[in-house]
Amino acid sequence: MGEQRNSGSRGRTEPSLGDLDELHGRSSSAPPSSSAPSPSESEMVLPGETRKRSRASTPSAPTRSGSRRGWLWPLLAVILLALGTLAWVKQDALRSLFPRTQLNSLLARADKAYAAGHLEGNQGDSARELYEAVRALEPDNEQANAGLRKVGEAELKRARDAMAKGDYADAQSALEDARELLGGGDAVHAVSQKLLQARQSQAQTDALITQAQQALAQGKLDGDQGAARLFRQALKADPDNAVARHGLDKVGDALAGQARSALDNGQLDQADDLIGEIASLMPGYGDLPSLRAHLAQAKQQSEAAIQQHLQQARDALRAGTFTGDGSDNALAQFQAVLKLDPDNAQAKAGVGQVAQALILRANASIDAEDFKQASALLDQAAKLAPHSADLAAARSRLTDQQQTASGQDQAATPLTPKQQARIDGLLKRAKAALDAGDIMLPPGASAYDLYSEVLNIDGNNRAALAGLQGLAAHATTRFDQAMNQGDLAQADKMLKVLEQLVPGDAAQTGMRRRLASAWLDQAENSLNQGNRAAARQAVEAAARLRPDAQRLQALRSRIGNGNG
């Protein structure tokens, strides 16, 4: 290929960096390019001849071209070396010029996923995955590191929320994610401890529910190990536990069934207790209003029947018809009341009055030396008031009169020293029991039993008879002391002692009213303090003494409705 550049030629022109002569300046002796002969001035020759002539006519051209190209390659090498050195020295600046399109896109997607709550996943589109992808490209990226910390804190919050809902498995999963992202810390440790405690509590609740279900299946509804109490304990630990709540509903249904059965059988006190238990366990139980209405109606009917029996009993007492085979006597009518209301105080007093009347008749028969009739009357009285002091005195008198009538002389059969020693010891023990307040209890060691044992040895022992006769006064004194001290349980105990010693005594009516009023006062105080269980016990104690007390129903309503 030729080197000649001719504007009129159609041959390919070699690449050129320009006129390299200009880099060094043109020689003053070189002719200008415009002085070269034009093609028109040359002879017409063949192409081959033209090439030969051109080479021959320009012998210095190859030397000039080689000189120009020798400068080109070293210059290029120097430029490349300079650029490489500059790139090495300025690498941080050059890196900052690297396009950040992919990194910025990942950060934007990560922030969007975090805002949407899409924290974790395995599809590459969660906040955690995207932030970690950014950090893989640029480990020191502050925005990605801050984003991962935010995800960790969000996972910790999710763990707390899951615990509040009782979803401990989800809470554990969120907690593990938070621990990985936050690297532990006080907040993670605190949530971990709370989760551990919650799981332990849940395990205890599950155990209680299992026990309660077993008790329910066995029909054990009340008591410390009864289904009702166990389900309530489970609900106290986990108020939203659906299984425990459903179990308690089943307990309510079972108790309601028992209450209805008691109502049908006229066992109103039992029905009342069952309905009260339902109200305590489940104040919102659906059948509770119906059960209360049924109980109120039954009580109204029962009260009417009770009043009728009491009136007939009083009429029989006035007529002197104390006992008999039919129902037209005082004892039969009082016993009919007790069948409807076992704790009816008026009926109990009436039975005591019948016993006293029988003892009076027995004493009259003793005076008439009708010992057989006297003995029969005392036997009847013993069935009604076995611990009556008057009964013991009447029996001693009967024995004495029988011995006198038969010609036996008590002095003729004196007590042996051993018997006398035994009596002395018994009287001493009876006095100590009386001082300790053990009037009727414990059996065998009470003042009543010790005095009675003396009379079994010596039926006419004056000290024993006097001791028995004085027990009622001693019980009355202790009753008053207990009332003044606010010890209502002790006062109640002494009143029951009096009911046994002197059944039917009119003085007991006032004592009963006084004690019932004190129980109702205590019930109100307990309610005001929020102690419904104590209030219920006090109300029932008052009801046994005075079922017709005016405040009774109002307090029962407050307890049943849960109003303090």
PAMARDREN-700694 format. One record per residue (C-alpha): residue number from 1; y, z, x; residue in one letter. Coordinates in Angstrom, 1 decimal. Example, Ala and Ser with C-alpha at 12.3 -4.5 7.8 and 13.67 -1.06 7.14 Angstrom:
! PAMARDREN-700694
   i      v      w      u aa
   1   -4.5    7.8   12.3  A
   2   -1.1    7.1   13.7  S
! end
This chain:
! PAMARDREN-700694
   i      v      w      u aa
   1    0.0    0.0    0.0  M
   2    3.4   -0.9    1.3  G
   3    6.1    1.7    2.0  E
   4    9.0   -0.7    1.2  Q
   5   11.0    0.3   -1.8  R
   6   12.4   -2.8   -3.5  N
   7   14.1   -2.6   -6.8  S
   8   12.9   -6.0   -7.7  G
   9    9.2   -5.4   -6.9  S
  10    6.7   -4.5   -9.6  R
  11    4.4   -2.6   -7.2  G
  12    3.8    1.2   -7.5  R
  13    6.4    3.4   -5.8  T
  14    5.1    6.3   -3.6  E
  15    6.1    9.7   -4.6  P
  16    9.1   10.9   -2.6  S
  17   11.2   14.0   -2.2  L
  18   14.3   11.9   -1.7  G
  19   16.0   10.8    1.3  D
  20   15.1   13.4    3.9  L
  21   17.7   11.9    6.3  D
  22   20.3   13.6    4.2  E
  23   18.9   17.0    5.2  L
  24   19.9   16.3    8.8  H
  25   22.8   13.9    8.3  G
  26   22.8   10.1    8.9  R
  27   23.1    8.7   12.4  S
  28   26.5    7.1   12.9  S
  29   24.9    4.0   14.4  S
  30   22.5    3.4   11.5  A
  31   23.7    0.7    9.2  P
  32   24.3    1.6    5.6  P
  33   21.5    0.8    3.1  S
  34   23.6   -1.8    1.5  S
  35   23.6   -3.9    4.7  S
  36   19.8   -4.6    4.4  A
  37   19.1   -8.2    3.7  P
  38   18.5   -9.0    0.1  S
  39   15.5  -10.9   -1.0  P
  40   17.6  -14.0   -1.7  S
  41   18.5  -14.2    1.9  E
  42   14.9  -14.2    3.1  S
  43   12.7  -17.2    3.4  E
  44   10.1  -17.9    0.8  M
  45    6.7  -16.9    2.3  V
  46    3.4  -15.6    1.2  L
  47    3.0  -12.0    0.5  P
  48    0.8  -11.4    3.5  G
  49    3.3  -13.0    5.7  E
  50    6.1  -11.0    4.2  T
  51    4.2   -7.8    5.0  R
  52    3.6   -8.8    8.6  K
  53    7.1   -9.8    9.1  R
  54    8.4   -6.5    7.6  S
  55    6.3   -4.4    9.9  R
  56    7.4   -6.4   12.9  A
  57   11.0   -6.3   12.0  S
  58   11.0   -2.5   11.5  T
  59    9.1   -0.9   14.4  P
  60   10.9    2.5   14.1  S
  61   10.0    3.1   10.4  A
  62    6.6    4.8   10.8  P
  63    8.1    7.3   13.3  T
  64   10.9    8.3   10.9  R
  65    8.5    8.8    7.9  S
  66    6.1   11.0    9.9  G
  67    8.9   13.2   11.0  S
  68   10.1   13.7    7.5  R
  69    6.6   14.7    6.1  R
  70    6.1   17.2    9.0  G
  71    8.9   19.3    7.8  W
  72    7.7   19.3    4.1  L
  73    4.4   21.3    4.4  W
  74    5.7   24.2    6.5  P
  75    8.6   24.6    4.2  L
  76    6.3   24.8    1.1  L
  77    4.1   27.4    2.9  A
  78    7.1   29.5    3.7  V
  79    8.3   29.3    0.1  I
  80    4.9   30.3   -1.3  L
  81    4.7   33.2    1.2  L
  82    8.1   34.4    0.2  A
  83    7.2   34.3   -3.5  L
  84    4.0   36.2   -2.9  G
  85    5.8   38.9   -1.0  T
  86    8.4   39.1   -3.6  L
  87    5.8   39.5   -6.4  A
  88    4.0   42.3   -4.5  W
  89    7.3   44.2   -3.9  V
  90    8.5   43.7   -7.5  K
  91    5.1   44.1   -9.2  Q
  92    6.3   47.0  -11.5  D
  93    9.2   44.9  -12.6  A
  94    7.0   41.9  -13.2  L
  95    4.5   44.0  -15.2  R
  96    7.3   45.0  -17.5  S
  97    7.9   41.4  -18.2  L
  98    4.2   40.9  -19.3  F
  99    4.0   40.1  -23.0  P
 100    3.3   43.4  -25.2  R
 101    2.5   41.6  -28.4  T
 102   -1.1   42.8  -28.6  Q
 103   -0.2   46.4  -27.6  L
 104    2.6   46.7  -30.1  N
 105    0.4   45.2  -32.8  S
 106   -2.3   47.9  -32.2  L
 107    0.3   50.7  -32.3  L
 108    1.8   49.3  -35.5  A
 109   -1.7   49.1  -37.1  R
 110   -2.5   52.6  -35.9  A
 111    0.7   54.1  -37.3  D
 112    0.0   52.4  -40.6  K
 113   -3.6   53.7  -40.7  A
 114   -2.4   57.3  -40.0  Y
 115    0.2   57.1  -42.7  A
 116   -2.4   55.9  -45.2  A
 117   -4.7   58.9  -44.2  G
 118   -7.3   56.6  -42.7  H
 119   -8.0   58.9  -39.7  L
 120  -11.5   58.2  -38.6  E
 121  -14.0   55.4  -38.9  G
 122  -16.3   53.0  -37.1  N
 123  -14.9   49.6  -38.2  Q
 124  -12.2   49.5  -35.7  G
 125   -9.4   49.9  -38.2  D
 126   -8.9   53.7  -38.3  S
 127   -5.9   55.5  -36.7  A
 128   -8.1   57.1  -34.1  R
 129   -9.8   53.9  -33.1  E
 130   -6.6   52.0  -32.8  L
 131   -4.8   54.6  -30.8  Y
 132   -7.7   54.8  -28.5  E
 133   -7.7   51.0  -28.1  A
 134   -4.0   51.2  -27.1  V
 135   -4.8   53.9  -24.6  R
 136   -7.6   51.8  -23.2  A
 137   -5.1   49.1  -22.4  L
 138   -2.4   51.6  -21.2  E
 139   -3.8   55.1  -20.5  P
 140   -0.4   56.6  -20.1  D
 141    1.0   55.2  -23.4  N
 142    2.9   58.2  -24.8  E
 143    3.0   56.8  -28.4  Q
 144   -0.8   56.5  -28.4  A
 145   -1.3   60.0  -27.0  N
 146    1.1   61.4  -29.5  A
 147   -0.7   59.5  -32.3  G
 148   -4.0   61.0  -31.3  L
 149   -2.5   64.5  -31.3  R
 150   -1.2   63.8  -34.8  K
 151   -4.7   62.6  -35.9  V
 152   -6.2   65.8  -34.5  G
 153   -3.7   68.0  -36.4  E
 154   -4.4   66.0  -39.6  A
 155   -8.2   66.6  -39.1  E
 156   -7.5   70.3  -38.7  L
 157   -5.6   70.3  -42.0  K
 158   -8.5   68.4  -43.6  R
 159  -10.9   71.1  -42.4  A
 160   -8.7   73.8  -44.0  R
 161   -8.5   71.8  -47.3  D
 162  -12.2   71.3  -47.4  A
 163  -12.9   75.0  -46.8  M
 164  -10.6   75.8  -49.7  A
 165  -12.7   73.5  -51.9  K
 166  -15.9   75.0  -50.7  G
 167  -17.0   71.8  -49.0  D
 168  -18.1   73.4  -45.7  Y
 169  -20.0   70.3  -44.5  A
 170  -16.8   68.2  -44.6  D
 171  -14.9   71.1  -43.1  A
 172  -17.3   71.2  -40.2  Q
 173  -17.0   67.5  -39.6  S
 174  -13.2   67.5  -39.7  A
 175  -13.2   70.6  -37.4  L
 176  -15.4   68.8  -34.8  E
 177  -13.1   65.8  -34.8  D
 178  -10.0   68.0  -34.4  A
 179  -11.7   69.8  -31.5  R
 180  -12.4   66.5  -29.7  E
 181   -8.8   65.2  -30.2  L
 182   -6.9   68.5  -29.5  L
 183   -9.2   69.8  -26.9  G
 184   -9.6   73.2  -28.6  G
 185   -6.8   75.7  -28.8  G
 186   -5.9   78.8  -30.9  D
 187   -5.5   76.8  -34.2  A
 188   -8.9   75.2  -33.8  V
 189  -10.5   78.5  -33.0  H
 190   -8.9   80.2  -36.0  A
 191  -10.2   77.6  -38.4  V
 192  -13.7   77.7  -36.7  S
 193  -13.8   81.5  -37.3  Q
 194  -12.8   81.2  -40.9  K
 195  -15.4   78.5  -41.5  L
 196  -18.0   80.7  -40.0  L
 197  -17.0   83.6  -42.3  Q
 198  -16.9   81.3  -45.3  A
 199  -20.4   80.1  -44.6  R
 200  -21.7   83.6  -44.2  Q
 201  -20.1   84.6  -47.5  S
 202  -21.6   81.5  -49.1  Q
 203  -25.1   82.5  -47.9  A
 204  -24.6   86.0  -49.3  Q
 205  -23.4   84.5  -52.6  T
 206  -26.4   82.2  -52.8  D
 207  -28.7   85.2  -52.2  A
 208  -27.1   87.1  -55.0  L
 209  -27.4   84.2  -57.4  I
 210  -31.1   83.8  -56.5  T
 211  -31.7   87.5  -57.2  Q
 212  -29.7   87.3  -60.5  A
 213  -31.7   84.3  -61.7  Q
 214  -34.9   86.2  -61.0  Q
 215  -33.7   89.2  -62.8  A
 216  -32.6   87.1  -65.8  L
 217  -36.1   85.4  -65.9  A
 218  -37.6   88.9  -66.0  Q
 219  -35.3   90.1  -68.7  G
 220  -33.4   92.6  -66.5  K
 221  -29.9   92.2  -67.8  L
 222  -28.2   95.5  -67.0  D
 223  -28.3   98.0  -64.3  G
 224  -27.5   97.8  -60.6  D
 225  -30.1   95.2  -60.0  Q
 226  -29.6   93.5  -63.4  G
 227  -28.7   89.9  -63.8  A
 228  -25.3   90.7  -65.3  A
 229  -24.1   92.8  -62.3  R
 230  -25.5   90.4  -59.7  L
 231  -23.9   87.3  -61.3  F
 232  -20.6   89.2  -61.5  R
 233  -20.9   90.1  -57.8  Q
 234  -21.5   86.4  -57.0  A
 235  -18.4   85.4  -59.0  L
 236  -16.3   88.0  -57.3  K
 237  -17.1   86.4  -54.0  A
 238  -16.8   82.8  -55.3  D
 239  -14.8   82.7  -58.6  P
 240  -15.4   79.0  -59.1  D
 241  -19.2   79.1  -58.6  N
 242  -20.5   77.1  -61.5  A
 243  -24.1   78.3  -61.1  V
 244  -23.1   82.0  -61.3  A
 245  -20.8   81.3  -64.3  R
 246  -23.6   79.5  -66.1  H
 247  -25.9   82.3  -65.4  G
 248  -23.5   84.8  -66.7  L
 249  -23.2   82.8  -69.9  D
 250  -27.0   83.1  -70.3  K
 251  -26.8   86.8  -69.8  V
 252  -24.1   86.9  -72.6  G
 253  -26.4   84.9  -74.9  D
 254  -29.3   87.4  -74.2  A
 255  -27.1   90.4  -74.8  L
 256  -25.7   88.9  -78.0  A
 257  -29.2   88.4  -79.3  G
 258  -30.0   92.0  -78.6  Q
 259  -26.8   93.1  -80.3  A
 260  -27.7   91.1  -83.4  R
 261  -31.1   92.6  -83.5  S
 262  -29.6   96.1  -83.2  A
 263  -27.2   95.4  -86.1  L
 264  -30.1   94.1  -88.3  D
 265  -32.0   97.4  -87.6  N
 266  -29.0   99.6  -88.3  G
 267  -28.7  100.7  -84.7  Q
 268  -25.0  100.5  -84.7  L
 269  -24.4  102.6  -81.6  D
 270  -26.7  100.4  -79.5  Q
 271  -25.1   97.3  -81.0  A
 272  -21.6   98.7  -80.1  D
 273  -22.6   99.4  -76.5  D
 274  -24.1   95.8  -76.2  L
 275  -21.0   94.2  -77.6  I
 276  -18.8   96.3  -75.3  G
 277  -20.8   95.2  -72.4  E
 278  -20.4   91.5  -73.4  I
 279  -16.7   92.1  -73.7  A
 280  -16.5   93.6  -70.3  S
 281  -18.6   90.8  -68.6  L
 282  -17.1   87.9  -70.5  M
 283  -13.9   88.6  -72.4  P
 284  -13.8   85.0  -73.5  G
 285  -17.4   84.8  -74.8  Y
 286  -17.4   82.5  -77.8  G
 287  -19.5   84.7  -80.2  D
 288  -17.7   87.9  -79.3  L
 289  -15.3   87.8  -82.3  P
 290  -18.2   87.1  -84.7  S
 291  -20.3   90.0  -83.2  L
 292  -17.3   92.4  -83.5  R
 293  -16.7   91.3  -87.1  A
 294  -20.4   91.9  -87.9  H
 295  -20.3   95.3  -86.2  L
 296  -17.2   96.3  -88.1  A
 297  -18.8   95.3  -91.4  Q
 298  -22.0   97.2  -90.6  A
 299  -20.0  100.3  -89.6  K
 300  -18.0  100.2  -92.8  Q
 301  -21.2  100.0  -94.8  Q
 302  -22.8  102.7  -92.7  S
 303  -19.8  104.9  -93.0  E
 304  -19.9  104.7  -96.7  A
 305  -23.6  105.6  -96.7  A
 306  -23.0  108.5  -94.3  I
 307  -20.2  109.9  -96.5  Q
 308  -22.5  109.7  -99.5  Q
 309  -25.3  111.5  -97.7  H
 310  -23.0  114.2  -96.4  L
 311  -21.6  114.9  -99.8  Q
 312  -25.1  115.2 -101.3  Q
 313  -26.1  117.5  -98.4  A
 314  -23.1  119.8  -99.0  R
 315  -24.0  120.0 -102.7  D
 316  -27.6  120.9 -101.8  A
 317  -26.4  123.7  -99.5  L
 318  -24.2  125.2 -102.2  R
 319  -27.2  125.0 -104.6  A
 320  -29.4  126.7 -102.1  G
 321  -31.7  123.8 -101.8  T
 322  -32.1  123.9  -98.1  F
 323  -35.5  122.2  -97.5  T
 324  -38.1  120.5  -99.6  G
 325  -40.6  117.7  -99.8  D
 326  -38.3  115.0 -101.3  G
 327  -34.8  113.8 -100.5  S
 328  -33.0  116.1 -102.9  D
 329  -32.3  118.9 -100.4  N
 330  -29.7  119.5  -97.7  A
 331  -32.0  119.0  -94.7  L
 332  -33.2  115.6  -95.9  A
 333  -29.6  114.4  -96.5  Q
 334  -28.4  115.6  -93.1  F
 335  -31.4  113.9  -91.4  Q
 336  -30.6  110.7  -93.3  A
 337  -27.1  110.8  -91.7  V
 338  -28.5  111.3  -88.3  L
 339  -30.8  108.3  -88.7  K
 340  -27.7  106.1  -89.3  L
 341  -25.6  107.9  -86.7  D
 342  -27.6  110.0  -84.2  P
 343  -24.5  111.7  -82.8  D
 344  -22.8  112.5  -86.1  N
 345  -21.3  115.9  -85.5  A
 346  -21.1  116.9  -89.2  Q
 347  -24.8  116.2  -89.7  A
 348  -25.8  118.1  -86.6  K
 349  -23.7  121.1  -87.7  A
 350  -25.3  120.7  -91.2  G
 351  -28.8  120.9  -89.7  V
 352  -27.7  124.1  -87.8  G
 353  -26.4  125.5  -91.1  Q
 354  -29.8  124.9  -92.7  V
 355  -31.5  126.7  -89.7  A
 356  -29.1  129.6  -90.1  Q
 357  -29.9  129.8  -93.8  A
 358  -33.6  129.8  -93.1  L
 359  -33.1  132.7  -90.6  I
 360  -31.1  134.6  -93.1  L
 361  -33.9  134.2  -95.7  R
 362  -36.4  135.2  -93.0  A
 363  -34.5  138.4  -92.4  N
 364  -34.4  139.1  -96.1  A
 365  -38.2  138.5  -96.3  S
 366  -38.6  141.0  -93.4  I
 367  -36.6  143.6  -95.3  D
 368  -38.9  143.0  -98.3  A
 369  -41.9  143.3  -95.9  E
 370  -42.9  139.7  -96.9  D
 371  -43.9  139.0  -93.3  F
 372  -45.8  135.9  -94.1  K
 373  -42.9  134.3  -95.8  Q
 374  -40.5  135.5  -93.0  A
 375  -42.8  134.0  -90.4  S
 376  -42.9  130.6  -92.2  A
 377  -39.2  130.5  -92.6  L
 378  -38.7  131.3  -88.9  L
 379  -41.1  128.6  -87.9  D
 380  -39.1  126.1  -90.0  Q
 381  -35.9  127.3  -88.4  A
 382  -37.4  127.0  -84.9  A
 383  -38.0  123.2  -85.5  K
 384  -34.3  122.8  -86.3  L
 385  -32.7  125.2  -83.8  A
 386  -35.3  126.3  -81.2  P
 387  -32.7  127.9  -79.0  H
 388  -30.9  129.9  -81.6  S
 389  -30.1  133.4  -80.5  A
 390  -30.3  134.6  -84.1  D
 391  -33.8  133.1  -84.3  L
 392  -34.9  135.0  -81.2  A
 393  -33.5  138.2  -82.6  A
 394  -35.1  137.6  -86.0  A
 395  -38.5  137.1  -84.4  R
 396  -38.2  140.3  -82.4  S
 397  -37.3  142.1  -85.6  R
 398  -40.2  140.6  -87.4  L
 399  -42.6  141.8  -84.7  T
 400  -41.2  145.2  -84.7  D
 401  -41.4  145.5  -88.5  Q
 402  -45.0  144.2  -88.5  Q
 403  -46.0  146.8  -86.0  Q
 404  -44.3  149.6  -87.9  T
 405  -45.9  148.5  -91.2  A
 406  -49.3  148.4  -89.6  S
 407  -48.9  152.0  -88.2  G
 408  -48.7  150.9  -84.6  Q
 409  -46.3  152.9  -82.5  D
 410  -44.6  151.1  -79.7  Q
 411  -44.3  154.4  -77.9  A
 412  -48.0  154.8  -78.1  A
 413  -48.5  151.7  -76.0  T
 414  -45.9  152.1  -73.2  P
 415  -45.2  149.3  -70.7  L
 416  -47.1  149.5  -67.5  T
 417  -45.1  150.0  -64.3  P
 418  -45.9  146.4  -63.4  K
 419  -44.5  145.1  -66.7  Q
 420  -41.4  147.2  -66.4  Q
 421  -40.8  146.0  -62.9  A
 422  -41.2  142.4  -64.2  R
 423  -38.7  143.0  -67.0  I
 424  -36.2  144.6  -64.6  D
 425  -36.5  141.6  -62.3  G
 426  -36.1  139.1  -65.1  L
 427  -33.0  140.9  -66.5  L
 428  -31.4  140.9  -63.0  K
 429  -32.0  137.2  -62.6  R
 430  -30.7  136.5  -66.1  A
 431  -27.4  138.3  -65.3  K
 432  -27.1  136.2  -62.1  A
 433  -27.8  133.0  -64.0  A
 434  -25.2  133.9  -66.6  L
 435  -22.6  134.5  -63.9  D
 436  -23.4  131.1  -62.4  A
 437  -22.9  129.4  -65.8  G
 438  -26.6  128.5  -66.1  D
 439  -26.8  129.4  -69.7  I
 440  -29.4  126.9  -71.0  M
 441  -30.3  125.0  -67.9  L
 442  -32.2  124.6  -65.6  P
 443  -35.4  125.2  -67.6  P
 444  -37.2  128.3  -66.7  G
 445  -34.2  129.6  -64.6  A
 446  -31.5  129.7  -67.2  S
 447  -30.2  133.0  -68.8  A
 448  -31.6  132.0  -72.1  Y
 449  -35.2  131.4  -70.7  D
 450  -35.1  134.6  -68.7  L
 451  -34.0  136.7  -71.6  Y
 452  -36.7  135.0  -73.8  S
 453  -39.3  135.8  -71.2  E
 454  -38.4  139.5  -71.3  V
 455  -38.8  139.5  -75.1  L
 456  -42.2  137.9  -74.7  N
 457  -43.2  141.1  -72.7  I
 458  -41.2  143.5  -74.8  D
 459  -40.2  142.2  -78.2  G
 460  -37.8  145.0  -78.8  N
 461  -36.0  145.0  -75.4  N
 462  -32.5  145.9  -76.3  R
 463  -31.0  144.5  -73.1  A
 464  -32.6  141.1  -73.6  A
 465  -31.6  141.0  -77.3  L
 466  -28.1  141.8  -76.4  A
 467  -28.1  139.3  -73.6  G
 468  -29.2  136.5  -76.0  L
 469  -26.6  137.5  -78.6  Q
 470  -23.9  137.4  -76.0  G
 471  -24.7  133.9  -74.7  L
 472  -22.6  132.2  -77.4  A
 473  -19.5  134.3  -76.5  A
 474  -20.0  133.6  -72.8  H
 475  -20.3  129.8  -73.5  A
 476  -17.1  129.9  -75.6  T
 477  -15.2  131.6  -72.7  T
 478  -16.4  129.0  -70.3  R
 479  -15.4  126.2  -72.7  F
 480  -11.8  127.5  -72.9  D
 481  -11.6  127.8  -69.1  Q
 482  -12.9  124.2  -68.6  A
 483  -10.4  122.8  -71.1  M
 484   -7.5  124.6  -69.4  N
 485   -8.6  123.2  -66.1  Q
 486   -9.0  119.7  -67.5  G
 487  -12.7  119.7  -66.7  D
 488  -13.8  117.9  -69.8  L
 489  -17.4  117.3  -68.7  A
 490  -17.9  121.1  -68.3  Q
 491  -16.2  121.7  -71.6  A
 492  -18.6  119.2  -73.2  D
 493  -21.5  120.9  -71.6  K
 494  -20.5  124.3  -73.0  M
 495  -20.0  122.9  -76.5  L
 496  -23.5  121.5  -76.5  K
 497  -24.8  124.9  -75.4  V
 498  -23.0  126.5  -78.4  L
 499  -24.5  123.9  -80.7  E
 500  -27.9  125.1  -79.6  Q
 501  -27.2  128.8  -79.6  L
 502  -25.3  129.0  -82.9  V
 503  -25.9  125.7  -84.8  P
 504  -23.7  125.1  -87.7  G
 505  -21.0  127.6  -86.6  D
 506  -17.7  126.6  -88.3  A
 507  -15.7  127.5  -85.1  A
 508  -17.3  124.6  -83.4  Q
 509  -15.4  122.1  -85.6  T
 510  -12.1  123.1  -84.1  G
 511  -13.5  123.0  -80.5  M
 512  -14.9  119.6  -81.2  R
 513  -11.5  118.2  -82.3  R
 514   -9.8  119.7  -79.3  R
 515  -12.2  118.2  -76.8  L
 516  -12.2  114.8  -78.5  A
 517   -8.4  114.7  -78.3  S
 518   -8.5  115.5  -74.6  A
 519  -11.1  112.7  -74.0  W
 520   -8.8  110.2  -75.7  L
 521   -5.9  111.4  -73.6  D
 522   -8.0  110.8  -70.5  Q
 523   -8.9  107.3  -71.8  A
 524   -5.3  106.4  -72.2  E
 525   -4.5  107.6  -68.7  N
 526   -7.4  105.6  -67.2  S
 527   -6.3  102.5  -69.1  L
 528   -2.7  102.9  -67.8  N
 529   -4.2  103.0  -64.3  Q
 530   -6.3   99.9  -64.9  G
 531   -9.7  101.8  -64.8  N
 532  -11.3  100.3  -67.9  R
 533  -14.8  101.6  -67.0  A
 534  -13.6  105.2  -67.0  A
 535  -11.6  104.6  -70.1  A
 536  -14.6  103.3  -71.9  R
 537  -16.7  106.4  -70.9  Q
 538  -13.9  108.7  -72.2  A
 539  -13.6  106.8  -75.5  V
 540  -17.3  107.0  -76.1  E
 541  -17.4  110.7  -75.3  A
 542  -14.6  111.2  -77.9  A
 543  -16.4  109.1  -80.4  A
 544  -19.5  111.3  -80.2  R
 545  -17.4  114.3  -81.1  L
 546  -15.1  112.7  -83.7  R
 547  -16.1  109.2  -84.8  P
 548  -13.2  109.3  -87.3  D
 549  -10.4  110.0  -84.8  A
 550   -7.3  107.9  -85.5  Q
 551   -6.7  106.7  -81.9  R
 552  -10.3  105.7  -81.3  L
 553  -10.2  102.2  -82.7  Q
 554   -6.9  101.3  -81.1  A
 555   -8.2  102.4  -77.6  L
 556  -11.4  100.5  -78.1  R
 557   -9.4   97.4  -79.0  S
 558   -7.3   97.7  -75.8  R
 559  -10.4   98.1  -73.7  I
 560  -12.2   95.2  -75.3  G
 561   -9.2   92.9  -74.9  N
 562   -8.7   93.9  -71.3  G
 563   -5.2   95.3  -72.0  N
 564   -4.3   98.2  -69.6  G
! end
